[in-house]
Amino acid sequence: MYFRIIDANLNRATEGLRNVEEYTRFILNNKAISTQLKNLRHEITMFFEKDYNKLVNSRDTKNDIGINIQNITKNSNNQNVLRANIKRTQQALRVLNEYGSLDDYYRYKMYEIEKEIMDLINTEKKTNIKNALLNNKNIYLITSQNGFEDNNAFIDRIAQILNSGVKLIQYREKNKSAKEIISIASKLRQLCSMYDALLIINDRVDIAKIVDADGVHLGQDDIDINLARKIIGEDKIIGISTHKPDDAIIAQDMGADYIGVGPVFKTPTKPSTIPVGLEYVKWVSQNINIPFYAIGSIDENNIKQVIDAGATKIAAIRSLMNSNDINNTISIFNEALNRGSN
């Protein structure tokens, strides 16, 4: 009697585990979780190996009253199938524990794996949403208040740039007090909302949280990305400045949503920094999978070189903030970027 119960639930558990394993292997591409599930399946099978003949001989499919009971639940997508098989496995493991003395460790292990899978799926969803937010935002304004001693004139210039079609700006300020930075950032938050643009705050994760910015941009010497996420939340964008391949690889592995690549050319913004050149832009375009923005004295005269090196997105400071004809500058940038994508 018990052998029929054990046999049915052993099959149910191993089939469910295999189904979940395939999802983590082929859809999530996660080797670690897939391996855990495979090992779990093998261990459970081996636990009952000694009773294999008894289990097989106990089957009575012809007289099984459960064969014709229809499952009224329809699994409409991959994640529904995944969840159904996780629950199916957990329930079967509970039965195997009570009727077959299988250690309860396996059921609790399956609870842990379920959380790992759901965390991974939720992270992937948020990544996809943030990638969608950055899509088609190919010109990134990095602000500078040099030449704009009056805060209102500075904000007016950003409004002009937003009105010309730029949808992504980073408020970068190193010299003002926190109180003044918050005041200006709050006004930029309102301005970006009016133009359906994203606001990123440079360095200051605390201020990004206070003004509810869309994200924060970190330098190599700034706060750790994991700590930044704890402060501003998983749904916010985090970008990281990179200057060499190792920087880019680490940023991508740590979960950055985009990276800055530069300075491509020598820039007065960072006079002591040696330019990374076009070779680094080319390397990133061929080896990094997350969005990247080439930055560093990019203007109307050299943007084609940057695009030819593999960039599809650029960040600019002086060429936008100090432009005598913002509409024309942005038009030249867009024309070059569009030509490069074709």
VOLUMGU-466244 format. One record per residue (C-alpha): x, y, z. Coordinates in steps of 0.001 Angstrom, whole numbers, plus 500000, padded with zeros to 6 digits. Example, Ala and Ser with C-alpha at 12.3 -4.5 7.8 and 13.67 -1.06 7.14 Angstrom:
REM residues 2
512300495500507800/513670498940507140/
END
This chain:
REM residues 342
500000500000500000/502662502473501064/504870501507498120/502227502811495694/502152506118497555/505939506350497640/506265505403493968/503699507959492834/505260510775494849/508838509839493971/507885510128490308/506025513373490998/508963514863492910/511644513904490372/509507515006487409/508839518323489128/512519518781489957/513508518046486365/510969520584485100/512270523294487443/515852522328486601/515175522832482881/513721526286483549/516761527408485541/519106525905482960/517578527041479682/515544530137480603/517420531640483548/520814530289482384/521785529810486021/524300527009486469/524417527153490277/520684526656490859/520410524144488032/523192522089489614/521503522188493039/518281520844491523/520102518114489615/521920516969492754/518672517038494746/516950514871492133/519768512328492121/519979512150495926/516235511557496308/516271508868493614/519227507106495264/517493507177498664/514761504874497300/517033502857494971/517029499876497336/513240499574496941/513216500065493166/511700496671492283/509039496921495001/508081500412493850/507756499387490199/505833496219491044/503414498204493228/502103500207490286/498542499587489238/497812502216486612/494791500355485269/492955500486488597/494247503884489758/491168506047490442/493257509224490102/494156508662486451/490973510224485049/490793513180487460/491292516243485265/493597519060486257/491439522192485950/494444524533486227/495833525781482928/499444526944482992/499421529807480516/503089530779480592/506553529587481579/506472531110485050/503115529490485827/504604526145484804/507621526858487008/505546527747490074/503250524745489588/506207522372489452/507884523905492488/504709523388494534/504216519928493043/507746518980494134/507359520395497648/504075518567498201/505528515285496928/508571515675499192/506274516115502178/504504512846501328/507861511072500864/508923512322504273/505824511022506021/505380507711504152/508929506952503064/511088508474505837/512852510801503396/514712513440505405/512748516702505654/515965518463504654/514994518046500991/511658519811501356/513214522733503223/516019522844500675/513371523177497973/511876526144499852/515310527812499815/515770527117496108/512308528523495378/513333531817497011/516598531887495044/514702531399491787/512069534041492579/514754536548493636/516567535906490370/513388536353488305/512482539586490118/515994540954489604/515805540062485919/512442541818485608/513814544980487184/516880544825484919/514644544536481855/512575547502483012/515693549624483539/517097548577480157/513814549698478614/514112553040480416/517592553576478942/516530552443475472/516653555251472881/518233557612475425/521423557907473423/522495561401474500/523314561797478184/523761565302479579/526247565608482446/525658568988484037/528250571584484922/527520574932486502/530747576497485229/529714579742483541/526320579701485270/526871581467488563/523139582031488903/521193578857489768/518176579974487752/520293580461484611/521759577004485146/518305575409485452/517064577372482435/519909575950480325/518990572401481367/515360573130480494/516493574226477021/518457571002476574/515509568881477723/513221570824475402/515584569933472541/514946566236473098/517546564988475601/515838562563478002/518657561627480377/520580564016482611/523052563624485438/523282566341488040/526973566596488871/528076569035491567/531234568785493670/531488572180495345/528108573195496782/526710572383500219/524387569416500598/521526571812501324/522019573690498054/522536570496496042/519233569133497394/517469572376496492/518729572345492897/518256568593492506/514636568903493643/513996571521490953/515674569297488355/513489566393489523/510381568465488762/511832569617485454/512675566072484337/509184564912485241/507734567637483011/509820566440480061/509482562701480813/513244562517481314/515397560541483756/517377562271486503/520594560662487756/522550562129490678/526341561971490615/528021560340493631/525473561328496282/523312558263496938/521726560007499929/520593562953497825/519368560649495055/517100559007497638/515970562297499171/514835563810495841/513567560451494477/515907560587491485/515795557806488918/519257556662489875/522795557443490877/526134557473489065/529185556207490950/532887556702490357/535556554082490995/536249555541494449/532623556015495482/530304553896497606/530025550172496792/527237549368494315/525597546803496632/525401549309499457/524069551921497027/521264549533496040/520327548986499670/519983552745500086/518107553750496924/516339550484496094/516546547746493484/514325549572491003/516670552558490638/519345552892487947/523003552675488944/525762553674486546/529499553345487121/532439555188485584/535039552875484042/538491553559482641/539813550124481700/538566546611480883/538801545359484475/536594548246485634/533970547400483020/533948543662483787/533620544241487543/530851546827487056/528896544448484840/529384541510487229/528297543657490189/525025544500488460/525548548011487106/522735549095484793/525114551021482552/528719552179482523/530494555356481526/533486554758479240/536132557429479289/537436559953479167/537793559143475483/539632562397474796/541529564722477128/539054566803479090/539384569910481271/536797568403483604/539456565888484719/542765567436483629/544951564921485489/543236561864483955/544895560199480984/542367559606478158/541383555978477590/541198556514473827/539046554932471176/540544551467471692/538804551130475042/535502552173473466/536002549458470857/536861546858473501/533731547661475544/531508547479472454/532792543958471764/532958542561475302/530359544209477557/526649543419477378/525121546266479381/524523549771477937/527514552107477918/528007555821477347/531255557094475847/532297560317477571/535153562795477528/535287565934475334/532981564423472714/531671567109470377/530378567719466842/533878567334465401/534850563962466861/531571562130467520/531923560153464274/535240558672465485/533578557561468724/530680555940466885/533031554260464421/534791552743467453/531540551070468485/529681553544470701/525924553858470268/525403556236473189/527384559303474238/527543561543477292/528458565206476993/529142568128479304/530623571240477702/529403570563474156/525829570811475466/526082573123478484/528139575708476566/526593575309473112/525630578491471278/522980576535469380/521686573629471446/519176572442468849/521866572284466190/524352570466468453/521777567840469436/520698567500465818/524303566776464776/524677564254467610/521416562485466732/522257562387463027/525645560816463760/524194558304466232/521370557327463882/523760556903460972/525979554717463150/523094552422464096/522162551777460451/
END
